Amino acid sequence: MIKTDRVVSTTCPYCGVGCNLQLHVKDDYIFKVTSPFDSVVNQGNLCVKGRFGYDYIYHPKRVTTPLIRKTLQKAGERTQAFDRDEWRDVTWDEALDMIADRMVEIYQRDGSKAMSVYCCAKATNEENYLMQKMYRTLFRTNNVDHCTRLCHAGSVVALQQALGSSAMSNTSSEVIHNDVFMVVGSNTSDNHPIIALQMKAAIKKYGAKMIVIDPRRIEMVDFAEMWLPLKPGTNVPLLSAMAHVIVKEELGDLEFVKNRTEGYDDYVESLEKFTPEYAEEISGVPADDIRKAARLYAKAENAAIYWGMGISQLSHGTASALALIHLAFLTGHIGREGTGLNPLRGQNNVQGASDMGAMPFHYPGYMLVTDEKNAQKWETAWNIEPGGLNRELGLTTTEILSHAHPGGIRSLFIMGENPMMSEPNLNETRKHMQQLEFIVSQDLFINESAAFADVFLPAAPFAEKDGTFTNTDRRVQRVRQAHAPRGDSRADWEIISDLAQRIESRLGRATAKWDYSNPEEIYAEMASVVPDFAGITYERIKDVGLQYPVWDKDHPGTPFLFAESFPRGRGKFTLLDYIPSVEPVDDEYPFILTTGRLLEHWHGGTMTRHSKLNELYPEARVDIHPADAEIHGISNGMAVRLSSRRGEIVLRATVTEKTTVGLVFLPWHFHEAAANLLTIDALDPQAKIPEFKVCAVQVFPARDEDLPNPDIVVERGRY
């Protein structure tokens, strides 16, 4: 038995559940991960990623020294460099001086519109706060975004529009207080396994009834009272038909509607066409099932809605989320324990990164950049001259790359993101990346995006730094260093602070504070300006996190929101219409492709595919229904060619009833069969989120020799 040197309490770096971890360390090496049984978030439970997915920290391909490309790139001629032989090791001074020189040169030549940054939902609150601060104060740009644009942007925009708040309204563990709950567009058992355990306990131990609305027969269907297998992209008519039933059968809470909402009369009038029969014709869900689900939800004493990216990742993702919000407004299932509107956030700190202002429209605390009072508040906090901050909305993640051309974006700083895996229509993304004049990657490995960079900065993973993450419950929790960073790696906040001081010196400015001694100072600076966090200190969350808003040092935190009012005053009903997905199926491309995550893997694979987790699910597979497989001559395990109007990949098929007829499912973690080579880059006009969940594809049998060879990839040094 290994004798432990120390046990370090921290927070999981994977999904938004925010499980508490205990890292068992011996000789500066984590050899085991456990979780305390009294953990308020996960009660000692961990999924396979949380318990075993930490070994990427020690992978031999991890980069632990700053790098500069041996052959510097020109816009339009940029290529990928995966092999270390194409880079040279440099000191931190040389790397940061080069970055500061080039970025200041571009800024002084082309102005703020040329500068852009991707913040990171895997980095800490403090690091995201500093990164957006650097770009806003030094480069005077709001071209700041992160992967929320690719995940829950539709949910964020809808919640802001309808309520004035974009966070989850309740605590996920409150599901045990639900009589009825709906899981919509969320493969919870794969994407949020610990919340799925709590949902199953609510059903088995407390008698709750669950309605699953999803085009796939996910595991949660086995525990459901009802499953509504809608066609992808038909959320609005289905959910609006449920609202139609609630109104027509007078199942709503009219007192709540009268006292807490606005726009009801016009909204009810707009529901006339959304009959269950109309919704059945579009969604494929029987009208009687729609009625039964509506009655079940509306008649419950306490009902809640939990949703995932099957709602938001659509060209009408905002409308889909609004349709869910309307159901809560109609029934009054919000503002109480065991109710609420609960978007399950995907990454460990996507909620926190959004809270910290890592978005083009908001300063920290969701203060609009176009509001003069907000800008003045941050000018004072950051010691910026009056009128110095940019009052224009910035570009989103997807817009940043599409604006990569002369006269547009020239410089991109990528902190821990991988757009060459996460963006839709990757062949177009590649063209945009090639047009950039200067790229910096701050990461752990040379992934698909880092390979385009001019400079690579080796960052420290969660176990090698301090800070905070904010989970999907709005709970701010500590992240603690288990051992020193490997090699010359540094925590992101230290890198940003050092770089900002160099940039500031070259610009001849002496404005915002950059010389921080620890992350606690950074958090305190942010909390002094944003009221929601005013009462959160490192001392107060040393053992158990706090759920914001926390108004002062004596406030206990807020497990559920909106008990008396909404931030915008009254909840707002919005008139909706059914707008089909951009790319329908046809004879040439007869299947709908939908994409998503697996239990064993994470995001673009940068972490889990450098872990032994990769052995659990080592290759990409496309799920196809047995009936479709038989028609197309496809058997289980056969190589198939999956193609869309944008690209094609070759991979093996899994013949399974987890999917439905006419629908194929593809995980997007695998670079050798990248799902986003196929997906369409159509955007939601409000949230600017891509339509990852619906595009038209064809599936043909292929030969085994057409399959990608992972060994070649290893030789090239990617994994």
Residue pairs with C-beta under 8 A, 6 or more apart in sequence:
2 24
2 26
2 31
2 32
3 26
4 24
4 25
4 26
5 25
5 26
5 27
6 25
6 482
7 22
7 23
7 24
7 25
8 22
8 23
8 25
8 463
8 480
8 481
8 482
9 20
9 21
9 22
9 23
9 36
9 478
9 480
10 20
10 21
10 22
10 23
10 462
10 463
10 478
10 479
10 480
10 482
11 18
11 19
11 20
11 21
11 348
11 462
11 469
11 471
11 477
11 478
11 479
12 18
12 19
12 20
12 21
12 46
12 49
12 50
12 348
13 122
13 348
13 461
13 462
13 469
13 607
14 47
14 49
14 50
14 53
14 347
14 348
14 602
14 607
15 47
15 49
15 191
15 192
15 193
15 346
15 347
15 348
16 192
16 344
16 345
16 346
16 347
16 348
16 350
16 351
16 471
16 472
17 41
17 42
17 172
17 192
17 193
17 194
17 195
17 471
17 472
18 41
18 348
18 469
18 470
18 471
18 472
18 473
18 475
18 477
18 545
19 35
19 39
19 41
19 42
19 45
19 46
19 47
19 50
19 194
20 35
20 36
20 39
20 40
20 41
20 42
20 477
21 33
21 34
21 35
21 46
21 50
22 33
22 34
22 35
22 36
23 30
23 33
23 54
23 463
23 482
24 30
24 31
24 32
24 33
24 34
25 31
25 482
25 483
28 483
28 484
29 58
29 483
30 54
30 57
30 463
30 482
30 483
33 46
33 50
33 51
33 52
33 54
34 44
34 46
34 51
35 42
35 44
35 45
35 46
35 50
36 44
37 43
37 44
38 44
40 173
40 544
40 545
41 173
41 194
41 471
41 473
41 475
41 477
41 545
42 194
45 194
45 197
46 194
47 193
47 194
47 599
48 599
48 600
48 613
48 616
49 599
49 600
49 602
49 608
49 613
52 611
52 612
52 613
53 602
53 607
53 608
53 611
53 613
54 463
54 611
55 611
55 612
56 62
56 444
56 461
56 607
56 608
56 610
56 611
57 461
57 463
57 464
57 486
58 486
59 445
59 610
59 611
61 445
61 446
61 610
61 717
61 719
62 444
62 445
62 458
62 486
62 610
63 443
63 444
63 445
63 446
63 456
63 458
64 458
64 485
64 486
64 487
64 488
64 489
65 89
65 90
65 458
65 487
65 488
66 89
66 90
66 91
66 92
66 94
66 95
66 96
66 455
66 456
66 457
66 458
66 488
67 84
67 87
67 88
67 89
67 90
67 95
67 455
67 456
67 458
68 87
68 88
68 90
68 94
68 95
68 98
68 454
68 455
68 456
69 81
69 86
69 87
69 88
69 453
69 454
69 455
70 86
70 87
70 88
71 86
72 454
73 79
73 439
73 452
73 454
74 437
75 406
75 410
75 434
75 435
75 436
75 437
76 434
76 435
77 434
78 433
78 434
78 435
78 436
78 439
78 452
79 434
79 452
80 448
80 451
80 452
81 87
81 446
81 451
81 452
82 446
82 451
82 716
82 717
82 718
83 716
83 717
84 446
84 717
87 446
87 456
92 488
92 490
92 498
95 455
95 457
96 495
96 498
96 499
96 502
97 502
98 454
98 455
99 440
99 455
99 457
99 499
99 502
100 499
100 502
100 503
100 506
101 506
102 411
102 438
102 454
103 115
103 139
103 411
103 413
103 438
103 503
104 503
104 506
104 507
106 114
106 115
106 410
106 411
106 437
106 438
107 114
107 115
107 139
107 411
107 507
110 407
110 410
112 139
112 140
112 141
112 143
112 390
113 141
113 143
113 408
113 409
114 408
114 409
114 410
114 411
115 135
115 139
115 141
115 143
115 409
115 410
115 411
116 135
116 141
116 143
116 144
116 395
116 400
116 409
116 411
116 412
116 413
117 131
117 132
117 134
117 135
117 143
117 144
117 145
117 412
117 413
117 414
117 415
118 145
118 146
118 147
118 397
118 400
118 412
118 413
118 414
118 415
118 417
118 419
119 128
119 131
119 132
119 144
119 145
119 146
119 353
119 356
119 358
119 415
119 417
120 127
120 128
120 131
120 146
120 147
120 353
120 358
120 415
120 416
120 417
120 492
121 146
121 147
121 148
121 151
121 346
121 347
121 348
121 349
121 350
121 352
121 353
122 347
122 348
122 349
122 416
122 462
122 603
123 131
123 349
123 353
123 415
123 416
123 492
124 349
124 352
124 465
124 467
124 468
124 469
124 479
124 492
124 493
124 519
125 349
125 352
125 353
125 355
125 356
125 467
125 468
125 469
125 470
125 476
125 523
125 526
126 467
126 468
126 493
126 519
126 522
126 523
126 526
127 415
127 467
127 491
127 492
127 493
127 496
128 146
128 349
128 352
128 353
128 356
128 357
128 358
129 356
129 357
129 364
129 522
129 523
129 525
129 526
130 492
130 493
130 496
130 497
130 500
130 522
131 144
131 358
131 413
131 415
131 492
131 496
132 144
132 356
132 357
132 358
132 363
132 364
133 357
133 382
133 512
134 496
134 499
134 500
134 503
135 141
135 143
135 144
135 413
136 142
136 144
136 357
136 363
136 378
136 382
136 389
136 390
137 382
137 384
137 389
137 511
137 512
138 500
138 503
138 504
138 507
138 509
138 511
140 388
140 389
140 390
141 390
141 394
142 360
142 361
142 369
142 390
142 392
142 393
142 394
143 360
143 394
143 395
143 400
143 409
144 357
144 358
144 359
144 360
144 394
145 358
145 359
145 360
145 394
145 395
145 396
145 397
145 400
146 350
146 353
146 354
146 358
146 359
146 397
146 417
147 346
147 347
147 350
147 397
147 417
147 422
147 603
148 156
148 350
148 353
148 354
148 358
148 359
149 359
149 396
149 397
149 398
149 687
149 688
149 689
150 313
150 397
150 398
150 422
150 423
150 689
150 690
150 692
151 309
151 312
151 313
151 345
151 346
151 347
151 350
151 689
152 309
152 312
152 343
152 345
152 346
152 350
153 312
153 317
153 396
153 684
153 687
153 688
153 689
154 311
154 312
154 313
154 314
154 317
154 318
154 320
154 321
154 684
154 686
154 687
154 689
155 166
155 307
155 311
155 312
155 317
155 321
155 343
156 166
156 354
156 687
157 166
157 318
157 321
157 684
157 686
157 687
158 317
158 318
158 319
158 320
158 321
158 322
158 325
158 687
159 165
159 166
159 167
159 321
159 325
159 341
159 343
160 166
160 366
161 318
161 322
161 572
161 574
162 322
162 325
162 329
162 568
162 571
162 572
162 573
162 574
163 325
163 341
163 562
163 566
163 567
163 568
163 571
163 572
164 566
164 567
164 568
164 569
165 366
165 561
165 562
165 566
165 567
166 354
166 366
167 351
167 355
167 474
167 561
168 340
168 341
168 342
168 343
168 344
168 345
168 351
168 472
168 473
168 474
169 334
169 335
169 339
169 340
169 341
169 342
169 560
169 561
169 562
170 304
170 337
170 338
170 339
170 340
170 342
170 473
170 559
170 560
170 561
171 473
171 475
171 547
171 559
171 560
172 192
172 195
172 198
172 306
172 342
172 344
172 472
172 473
173 198
173 473
174 304
174 337
174 338
174 340
174 559
174 560
175 181
175 195
175 198
175 199
175 202
175 208
175 304
175 306
175 338
176 198
176 201
176 202
176 205
176 206
176 208
176 338
177 206
177 302
177 337
177 338
178 202
178 208
178 300
178 302
178 303
178 304
178 338
178 339
179 208
179 209
179 300
179 301
179 302
179 303
179 338
180 208
180 209
180 210
180 211
180 225
180 296
180 297
180 300
180 302
180 303
181 199
181 202
181 208
181 209
181 210
181 211
181 303
181 304
181 305
181 306
182 210
182 211
182 212
182 213
182 293
182 297
182 303
182 304
182 305
182 306
182 307
183 199
183 210
183 211
183 212
183 213
183 214
183 220
183 224
183 306
183 307
184 212
184 213
184 214
184 235
184 239
184 305
184 306
184 307
184 308
184 310
184 311
184 324
185 213
185 214
185 235
185 307
185 308
185 309
185 310
185 311
185 312
185 320
185 693
186 192
186 214
186 306
186 307
186 308
186 309
186 310
186 344
187 214
187 216
187 218
187 219
187 220
187 308
187 596
187 597
188 195
188 196
188 199
188 218
188 220
188 306
188 308
188 344
189 196
189 218
189 219
189 220
189 599
190 218
190 219
190 596
190 597
190 598
190 599
191 308
191 344
191 346
191 596
191 597
191 599
192 344
192 472
193 599
195 306
195 344
195 472
196 219
196 220
199 208
199 210
199 220
199 223
199 306
200 223
202 208
202 210
203 209
203 210
203 223
204 223
209 225
209 296
209 300
210 220
210 223
210 224
210 225
210 226
211 224
211 225
211 226
211 227
211 228
211 293
211 296
211 297
212 218
212 220
212 221
212 224
212 226
212 227
212 228
213 227
213 228
213 230
213 235
213 238
213 293
214 220
214 221
214 227
214 228
214 229
214 230
214 310
215 229
215 230
215 231
215 232
215 310
215 594
215 659
215 660
215 663
216 229
216 594
216 623
216 658
216 659
216 660
216 663
216 665
217 227
217 229
217 657
217 658
217 659
217 660
218 658
221 227
225 296
226 289
226 292
226 293
226 296
228 238
228 283
228 285
228 289
228 290
228 293
229 284
229 285
229 660
230 238
230 283
230 284
230 285
231 282
231 283
231 284
231 592
231 663
232 310
232 581
232 592
232 594
232 663
232 693
232 694
233 314
233 316
233 580
233 581
233 592
233 691
233 693
233 694
234 279
234 282
234 283
234 284
234 578
235 310
235 311
235 314
235 316
235 320
235 323
236 316
236 319
236 320
236 323
236 576
236 577
236 578
236 579
237 274
237 278
237 279
237 282
237 283
237 578
238 279
238 282
238 283
238 285
238 290
239 320
239 323
239 324
239 326
239 327
240 271
240 274
240 279
240 323
240 326
240 576
240 578
241 274
241 275
241 276
241 278
241 279
241 287
241 290
241 294
242 290
242 293
242 294
242 297
242 327
243 271
243 274
243 294
243 323
243 326
243 327
243 330
244 271
244 272
244 274
244 275
244 276
245 251
245 276
245 290
245 291
245 294
245 295
245 298
246 252
246 294
246 298
246 327
246 330
246 331
247 268
247 271
247 330
249 294
249 295
251 294
251 295
251 298
251 299
251 331
252 298
252 330
252 331
252 332
253 330
253 331
253 332
255 332
256 329
256 331
256 332
257 264
257 329
257 330
257 332
258 264
260 329
260 332
260 335
260 565
260 566
260 570
260 571
261 329
261 570
261 571
261 572
261 573
262 570
262 571
262 572
262 573
263 572
263 573
263 574
263 575
264 573
266 573
266 575
267 326
267 573
267 574
267 575
270 575
270 576
270 577
275 287
276 287
276 288
276 290
276 291
277 287
279 285
279 287
279 290
280 286
280 287
280 290
282 578
297 303
297 327
297 331
297 333
298 330
298 331
300 333
302 333
302 336
302 337
302 338
302 339
303 331
303 333
303 339
304 333
304 338
304 339
304 340
304 341
304 342
305 324
305 327
305 328
305 333
305 340
305 341
305 342
306 342
306 343
306 344
307 321
307 324
307 342
307 343
307 344
308 343
308 344
308 346
309 346
309 596
309 692
309 693
310 594
310 693
311 317
311 320
311 321
311 324
311 343
312 320
312 321
312 343
312 687
312 689
313 689
313 690
313 691
313 692
313 693
314 320
314 581
314 684
314 689
314 691
314 693
314 694
315 579
315 581
315 582
315 682
315 683
315 684
315 685
315 690
315 691
316 579
316 581
316 684
317 684
317 687
317 689
318 684
318 686
318 687
319 576
319 577
319 579
321 343
322 574
322 576
323 576
324 341
325 341
325 571
326 573
326 574
326 576
327 333
328 334
328 339
328 340
328 341
329 571
329 573
333 339
333 340
334 340
334 341
334 562
334 571
335 560
335 561
335 562
335 563
335 564
336 560
336 563
337 559
337 560
339 560
340 560
340 561
342 472
343 472
344 472
345 351
345 471
345 472
346 597
347 603
348 462
348 469
348 471
349 469
349 470
351 470
351 471
351 472
351 474
352 468
352 469
352 470
352 476
354 362
354 366
355 364
355 365
355 366
355 470
355 530
355 532
355 533
355 548
356 364
356 526
357 363
357 364
357 365
357 367
360 369
360 393
360 394
360 395
360 396
361 368
361 369
361 370
361 393
361 394
362 368
362 369
363 369
363 374
363 375
363 378
364 526
364 529
364 530
365 529
365 530
365 531
365 532
365 533
367 374
367 377
367 378
367 530
368 374
369 375
369 389
369 390
369 391
369 392
369 393
369 394
370 391
370 392
370 393
372 391
375 389
375 391
376 386
377 529
378 384
378 389
378 529
379 385
379 386
379 387
379 388
379 389
381 525
381 528
381 529
382 389
382 511
382 512
383 511
383 512
383 513
384 511
384 512
395 403
395 409
396 688
397 419
397 423
397 688
398 423
398 424
398 681
398 683
398 688
398 689
398 690
399 688
400 409
400 412
401 409
401 412
401 419
401 423
401 429
401 432
401 433
402 432
403 409
404 410
404 412
404 432
404 433
404 435
404 436
405 435
409 436
410 436
410 437
410 438
411 436
411 437
411 438
411 439
412 436
412 438
412 439
412 440
413 439
413 440
413 442
414 439
414 440
414 441
414 442
414 443
414 449
414 450
414 453
415 442
415 443
415 459
415 492
416 442
416 443
416 459
416 492
417 449
418 443
418 447
418 448
418 449
418 450
418 603
418 604
418 606
419 429
419 433
419 449
420 426
420 429
420 430
420 433
420 447
420 448
420 449
420 451
420 452
421 447
421 448
421 449
421 603
421 604
421 605
421 668
421 669
421 671
421 674
421 676
422 603
422 604
422 668
422 676
423 429
423 676
423 681
423 690
424 676
424 679
424 680
424 681
424 690
424 691
424 692
425 646
425 647
425 676
425 677
425 679
425 680
425 681
426 647
426 674
426 676
426 677
427 646
427 647
427 677
428 646
428 681
429 676
433 439
433 449
433 452
434 452
436 452
438 454
439 452
439 453
439 454
439 455
440 453
440 454
440 455
440 456
440 457
441 449
441 450
441 452
441 453
441 455
441 456
441 457
442 456
442 457
442 459
442 492
442 495
443 450
443 456
443 457
443 458
443 459
443 606
444 458
444 459
444 461
444 606
444 607
444 610
445 606
445 610
446 456
446 717
446 718
447 604
447 605
447 606
447 718
448 604
448 671
448 718
450 456
451 718
457 490
457 495
458 487
458 488
458 489
458 490
459 489
459 490
459 491
459 492
459 495
460 485
460 486
460 489
460 490
460 491
460 492
461 607
462 479
463 481
463 482
463 483
464 481
464 482
464 483
464 484
464 485
464 486
464 489
464 491
465 479
465 481
465 485
465 491
465 492
465 493
465 519
466 478
466 479
466 480
466 481
466 491
466 518
466 519
466 520
467 478
467 479
467 491
467 493
467 519
467 523
468 476
468 477
468 478
468 479
468 519
468 523
468 538
468 541
469 476
469 477
469 479
470 476
470 477
470 548
471 477
471 545
473 547
474 547
474 548
474 558
475 545
475 546
475 547
476 533
476 536
476 541
476 545
476 546
476 547
476 548
477 541
477 545
478 538
478 541
478 542
478 545
485 491
491 519
493 516
493 519
493 522
497 514
497 515
497 516
500 512
500 514
501 514
501 515
504 510
504 511
504 512
504 514
513 525
516 522
520 538
523 533
523 536
523 538
524 537
526 533
527 533
527 534
527 536
527 537
528 534
531 549
531 551
532 548
532 549
532 550
532 551
533 548
533 549
533 550
534 550
534 551
534 552
535 546
535 550
535 551
535 552
535 553
535 554
535 555
536 546
536 548
536 550
537 553
540 546
540 553
546 556
546 557
547 557
547 558
547 559
548 557
548 558
549 555
549 558
550 556
550 557
550 558
581 691
581 694
582 680
582 682
582 691
582 694
583 589
583 645
583 680
583 682
583 691
583 694
583 695
583 696
584 696
585 591
585 592
585 662
585 696
586 696
588 698
589 643
589 644
589 645
589 696
589 697
589 698
590 662
590 696
590 698
591 628
591 662
591 663
591 664
591 696
591 697
591 698
591 699
592 662
592 663
592 664
592 694
592 695
592 696
592 697
593 642
593 644
593 663
593 664
593 665
593 666
593 675
593 678
593 679
593 694
593 695
593 696
593 697
594 663
594 664
594 665
594 666
594 692
594 693
594 694
595 665
595 666
595 667
595 668
595 675
595 676
595 679
595 692
595 693
596 665
596 667
596 668
597 603
597 667
597 668
597 669
598 617
598 667
598 669
600 608
600 613
600 614
600 616
600 617
601 608
601 609
601 613
601 614
601 617
601 667
601 669
602 608
602 669
603 669
604 668
604 669
604 671
605 669
605 670
605 671
608 614
608 669
609 669
609 670
609 719
610 719
614 719
618 710
619 651
619 652
619 670
619 672
619 673
619 710
620 649
620 651
620 652
620 666
620 667
620 669
620 670
620 672
620 673
620 675
621 651
621 652
621 653
621 654
621 667
622 640
622 642
622 651
622 652
622 653
622 654
622 664
622 665
622 666
622 699
623 653
623 654
623 656
623 658
623 659
623 664
623 665
623 666
624 632
624 634
624 640
624 653
624 654
624 655
624 656
624 659
624 664
624 699
625 655
625 656
625 657
625 659
625 660
625 661
625 662
625 663
626 655
626 656
626 657
627 661
628 634
628 661
628 662
628 664
628 699
629 635
629 636
629 653
629 655
632 699
632 700
632 701
633 701
634 640
634 653
634 655
634 699
634 701
635 653
635 655
636 653
636 654
636 655
637 652
637 653
637 654
638 652
638 653
638 701
638 702
639 650
639 651
639 652
639 653
639 701
639 702
639 703
639 704
639 706
639 707
640 650
640 651
640 652
640 653
640 699
640 700
640 701
640 702
641 648
641 649
641 650
641 699
641 700
641 701
641 702
641 706
642 648
642 649
642 650
642 651
642 664
642 666
642 678
642 697
642 698
642 699
643 649
643 678
643 697
643 698
643 700
644 678
644 679
644 680
644 695
644 696
644 697
644 698
645 680
645 696
646 677
646 678
646 679
646 680
647 677
647 678
648 677
648 678
649 673
649 674
649 675
649 677
649 678
650 673
650 702
650 706
650 707
650 708
651 670
651 673
651 707
651 708
652 707
653 699
658 665
659 665
664 697
664 699
666 673
666 675
666 678
667 675
668 674
668 675
668 676
668 692
671 713
671 718
672 708
672 710
672 713
673 708
676 692
678 695
678 697
679 690
679 691
679 692
679 695
680 690
680 691
680 694
680 695
681 690
682 690
682 691
683 689
683 690
683 691
684 691
710 719
713 719
